[in-house]
């Protein structure tokens, strides 16, 4: 059992104070403010000046200390006010290939005061600086790192300001509900990257007669023996089939089960490459995944649909754990009582 830590307590407290939402309006309930390094040094200087003034009973030092102290207090109110009333909303969770960054489009809407020199970031991404006039909106895009395919949802998107003097920083977070997508990273299929050799050129040429394009793929049950490249089989022991697609021919199927011996992630990467290749050739194709079948079609919209299916295959949408409810603390509702009555009536006597 893990021992509770200060960081763990802090994270849970922040999560309770900032529940997940695609829209957050900042106020004194969810804004945090602390001195920066320069602010700490400034406070230490004021303390030294105050001690010096008390020691020498110097009215000029007193006056300068209190004036600078007033500047510090005024900066604290202005820094907090710079974010108070500002609304940060997630406009769109983007899509990108795994191993890159997924863009999250955000909209900042200022309240009755200007929001000056505000920066928004997520994790280790570079901050995006923006100033929002009172009553107006500005759109920004934050890049979130996506190391692997699937759903991408940042735990927190940070908003911060150090205006006007950099002596204090006020910050908060948006904890979005919506998630972006990281597509499977395309990897060239070995059979497609290989070129036809020797008599295979002739075999492919004969197969291509009356068609527009041909590809080499592993043999699948039900394929005609006339399509098999027997010279390659004699040389390598691999059954390779010449597959073609004409404008009036039958649509090609991209099958998850076709890549025997490859891991699931490798198969998805192969299929992602084939989807891009089919889109480039502008031919009809379908996608067959375990538990899912996408009918043959063509075009950019069909390619995006297939890439999304590959991205989320075997993945579950991110969701937060719900608090556990214990019997003595659970208040019975009418629906609960009704379900208990139905259960008791159906049980044997």
For each residue, the residues with C-beta under 8 A, 3 or more apart:
1:
2: 8
3:
4: 8 9
5: 8 9
6: 9 10
7: 10 11
8: 2 4 5 11 12
9: 4 5 6 12 13
10: 6 7 13 14
11: 7 8 14 15
12: 8 9 15 16
13: 9 10 16 17
14: 10 11 17 18 173
15: 11 12 18 19 175
16: 12 13 19
17: 13 14 29 30
18: 14 15 24 30 172 173 174 175
19: 15 16 175
20: 175 176 177 320
21: 24 174 175 176 177
22: 89 90 174 176 177 178
23: 87 88 89 90
24: 18 21 30 87 88 89 172 173 174 175
25: 85 86 87
26: 30 31 83 84 85 86 87 88 159 172
27: 30 31 84 85
28: 31 80 84
29: 17
30: 17 18 24 26 27 172
31: 26 27 28 80 83 84 170 171 172
32: 170 171 172
33: 76 79 80 168 169 170 171
34: 168 169
35: 39 40 42 43 167 168 169
36: 39 40 162 166 167 168 169
37: 40 41
38: 41 42 166 167
39: 35 36 42 43 72 166 167 168
40: 35 36 37 43 44
41: 37 38 44 45
42: 35 38 39 45 46 68 72 167
43: 35 39 40 46 47 72
44: 40 41 47 48
45: 41 42 48 49
46: 42 43 49 50 65 68 69 72
47: 43 44 50 51
48: 44 45 51 52
49: 45 46 52 53 61 64 65 68
50: 46 47 53 54 62 65
51: 47 48 54 55
52: 48 49 55 56 58 61
53: 49 50 56 57 58 59 61 62 65
54: 50 51 57
55: 51 52
56: 52 53 61
57: 53 54
58: 52 53 61 62
59: 53 62 63
60: 63 64
61: 49 52 53 56 58 64 65
62: 50 53 58 59 65 66
63: 59 60 66 67
64: 49 60 61 67 68
65: 46 49 50 53 61 62 68 69
66: 62 63 69 70
67: 63 64 70 71
68: 42 46 49 64 65 71 72
69: 46 65 66 72 73
70: 66 67 73 74
71: 67 68 74 75 165
72: 39 42 43 46 68 69 75 76 167
73: 69 70 76 77
74: 70 71 77 78
75: 71 72 78 79 164 165 167 168
76: 33 72 73 79 80 167 168
77: 73 74 80 81
78: 74 75 81 82 163 164
79: 33 75 76 82 161 162 163 164 167 168 169 170
80: 28 31 33 76 77 83 84 170
81: 77 78 84 113
82: 78 79 113 114 115 116 117 118 161 163 170
83: 26 31 80 86 115 118 159 161 170 171 172
84: 26 27 28 31 80 81 111 113
85: 25 26 27 110 111 112 113
86: 25 26 83 108 109 110 111 115 118 132 159
87: 23 24 25 26 108 109 111
88: 23 24 26 106 107 108 120 157 159 174
89: 22 23 24 106 107 109
90: 22 23 93 104 105 106 157 174 176 178
91: 105 106 107 139
92: 104 105
93: 90 102 104 105 152 153 176 178 179 180 181
94: 102 103 104 105 141 180 181
95: 102 180 181 182 183 308 311
96: 100 101 102 103 146 180 181 182 183
97: 100 182 183 184 185 186
98: 146 147 148 149 150 182 183 184 185 311
99: 146 147 185
100: 96 97 146 182
101: 96 125 143 144 145 146
102: 93 94 95 96 143 144 146 152 180 181 182
103: 94 96 141 142 143 144 180
104: 90 92 93 94 122 141 142 143 144 154 157 176 180
105: 90 91 92 93 94 139 140 141
106: 88 89 90 91 120 139 140 141 142 157 174
107: 88 89 91 137 138 139 140
108: 86 87 88 115 118 120 130 132 137 138 139 140 159
109: 86 87 89 132 136 137
110: 85 86 113 114 115 132 133 134 135 136 137
111: 84 85 86 87 134 135
112: 85 134 135
113: 81 82 84 85 110 134
114: 82 110 131 132 133 134
115: 82 83 86 108 110 118 131 132 161
116: 82 131 161 163 164
117: 82 129 131 161 162 163
118: 82 83 86 108 115 129 130 131 132 159 160 161 163
119: 127 128 129 130 159 160 161
120: 88 106 108 127 128 130 140 142 157 158 159
121: 125 126 127 128 142 157 158 160
122: 104 125 142 143 144 154 156 157 158
123: 144 145 154
124: 145
125: 101 121 122 142 143 144 145
126: 121 143
127: 119 120 121 160
128: 119 120 121 140 141 142
129: 117 118 119
130: 108 118 119 120 138 140
131: 114 115 116 117 118 138
132: 86 108 109 110 114 115 118 136 137 138
133: 110 114 136
134: 110 111 112 113 114
135: 110 111 112
136: 109 110 132 133
137: 107 108 109 110 132
138: 107 108 130 131 132
139: 91 105 106 107 108
140: 105 106 107 108 120 128 130
141: 94 103 104 105 106 128
142: 103 104 106 120 121 122 125 128 157
143: 101 102 103 104 122 125 126
144: 101 102 103 104 122 123 125 152 154 180
145: 101 123 124 125
146: 96 98 99 100 101 102 149 152 180 182
147: 98 99
148: 98 182
149: 98 146 182 183 184 185 265 268 310 311 315
150: 98 181 182 311 312 315
151: 179 180 181 182 312 315 317 318
152: 93 102 144 146 179 180 181 182
153: 93 176 177 178 179 180 318
154: 104 122 123 144 157 176
155: 175
156: 122 173 174 175
157: 88 90 104 106 120 121 122 142 154 173 174 175 176
158: 120 121 122 171 172 173
159: 26 83 86 88 108 118 119 120 171 172 173 174
160: 118 119 121 127 169 170 171
161: 79 82 83 115 116 117 118 119 169 170 171
162: 36 79 117 166 167 168 169 170
163: 78 79 82 116 117 118
164: 75 78 79 116
165: 71 75
166: 36 38 39 162
167: 35 36 38 39 42 72 75 76 79 162
168: 33 34 35 36 39 75 76 79 162
169: 33 34 35 36 79 160 161 162
170: 31 32 33 79 80 82 83 160 161 162
171: 31 32 33 83 158 159 160 161
172: 18 24 26 30 31 32 83 158 159
173: 14 18 24 156 157 158 159
174: 18 21 22 24 88 90 106 156 157 159
175: 15 18 19 20 21 24 155 156 157
176: 20 21 22 90 93 104 153 154 157 179
177: 20 21 22 153
178: 22 90 93 153
179: 93 151 152 153 176 317 318
180: 93 94 95 96 102 103 104 144 146 151 152 153
181: 93 94 95 96 102 150 151 152 308 311 312
182: 95 96 97 98 100 102 146 148 149 150 151 152 311
183: 95 96 97 98 149 272 307 308 310 311
184: 97 98 149 265 268 269 271 272 307 310 311
185: 97 98 99 149 269 272
186: 97 269 272 273 276
187: 266 269 270 272 273
188: 192 193 273
189: 192 193 217 259 270 273 274
190: 193 194
191: 194 215 216 217 218 240
192: 188 189 215 216 217 273 274 277
193: 188 189 190
194: 190 191 216
195:
196: 200 201 203 204 216 229
197: 200 201 232
198: 201 231
199: 202 203 231
200: 196 197 203 204 229 231 232
201: 196 197 198 204 205
202: 199 205 206
203: 196 199 200 206 207 229 231 242
204: 196 200 201 207 208 214 216 229 242
205: 201 202 208 209
206: 202 203 209
207: 203 204 211 214 227 242 244
208: 204 205 211 213 214 242 244
209: 205 206
210: 246
211: 207 208 214 244 245 246 249
212: 244 245 246 247 283
213: 208 244 245 246 281 283
214: 204 207 208 211 242 243 244 245
215: 191 192 242 243 244 245 252
216: 191 192 194 196 204 229 240 241 242 243
217: 189 191 192 220 240 241 243 258
218: 191 238 239 240 241 258 259 260
219: 223 228 239 240 241
220: 217 223 241 255 257 258
221:
222:
223: 219 220 227 228 241
224: 227 228
225: 228
226:
227: 207 223 224 241 242 243
228: 219 223 224 225 233 239 240 241
229: 196 200 203 204 216 232 233 240 241 242
230: 233 234
231: 198 199 200 203 234 235
232: 197 200 229 235 236 238 240
233: 228 229 230 236 237 238 239 240
234: 230 231
235: 231 232
236: 232 233
237: 233
238: 218 232 233
239: 218 219 228 233
240: 191 216 217 218 219 228 229 232 233
241: 216 217 218 219 220 223 227 228 229
242: 203 204 207 208 214 215 216 227 229
243: 214 215 216 217 227 252
244: 207 208 211 212 213 214 215 249
245: 211 212 213 214 215 249 250 251 252 281 283 284 285
246: 210 211 212 213 249
247: 212 283
248:
249: 211 244 245 246
250: 245
251: 245 283 284 285 286 296
252: 215 243 245 278 283 284 285 286 296
253: 285 286 287 288 296
254: 258 271 274 275 278 285 286 287 288 306
255: 220 258 288
256: 259 267 268 271 288 289 290
257: 220 260 288 290
258: 217 218 220 254 255
259: 189 218 256 262 266 267 270
260: 218 257
261:
262: 259 266 267 270
263: 266 267
264: 267 268 314
265: 149 184 268 269
266: 187 259 262 263 269 270
267: 256 259 262 263 264 270 271
268: 149 184 256 264 265 271 272 310 313
269: 184 185 186 187 265 266 272 273
270: 187 189 259 262 266 267 273 274
271: 184 254 256 267 268 274 275 287 306 310
272: 183 184 185 186 187 268 269 275 276 307 310
273: 186 187 188 189 192 269 270 276 277
274: 189 192 254 270 271 277 278 285
275: 254 271 272 278 279 285 287 303 306 307 310
276: 186 272 273 279 280 303
277: 192 273 274 280 281
278: 252 254 274 275 281 283 285 298 303
279: 275 276 282 298 299 300 302 303
280: 276 277
281: 213 245 277 278
282: 279 298 299
283: 212 213 245 247 251 252 278 298
284: 245 251 252 296 297 298
285: 245 251 252 253 254 274 275 278 296 297 298
286: 251 252 253 254 293 294 295 296 297
287: 253 254 271 275 292 293 294 306 309 310
288: 253 254 255 256 257 293 294
289: 256 292 293 294 309 310 313
290: 256 257
291:
292: 287 289 309 313
293: 286 287 288 289
294: 286 287 288 289 297 302 305 306 309
295: 286
296: 251 252 253 284 285 286
297: 284 285 286 294 302
298: 278 279 282 283 284 285 302
299: 279 282 302 303
300: 279 303 304
301: 304 305
302: 279 294 297 298 299 305 306
303: 275 276 278 279 299 300 306 307
304: 300 301 307 308
305: 294 301 302 308 309
306: 254 271 275 287 294 302 303 309 310
307: 183 184 272 275 303 304 310 311
308: 95 181 183 304 305 311 312
309: 287 289 292 294 305 306 312 313
310: 149 183 184 268 271 272 275 287 289 306 307 313
311: 95 98 149 150 181 182 183 184 307 308 315
312: 150 151 181 308 309 315
313: 268 289 292 309 310
314: 264
315: 149 150 151 311 312
316: 319
317: 151 179
318: 151 153 179
319: 316
320: 20
321:
322:
323:
324:
325: 329 330
326: 329 330
327: 330
328:
329: 325 326
330: 325 326 327
331:
332: 336 337
333: 336 337
334: 337 338
335: 338 339
336: 332 333 339 340
337: 332 333 334 340 341
338: 334 335 341 342
339: 335 336 342 343
340: 336 337 343 344
341: 337 338 344 345
342: 338 339 345 346
343: 339 340 346 347
344: 340 341 347
345: 341 342
346: 342 343
347: 343 344
348:
349:
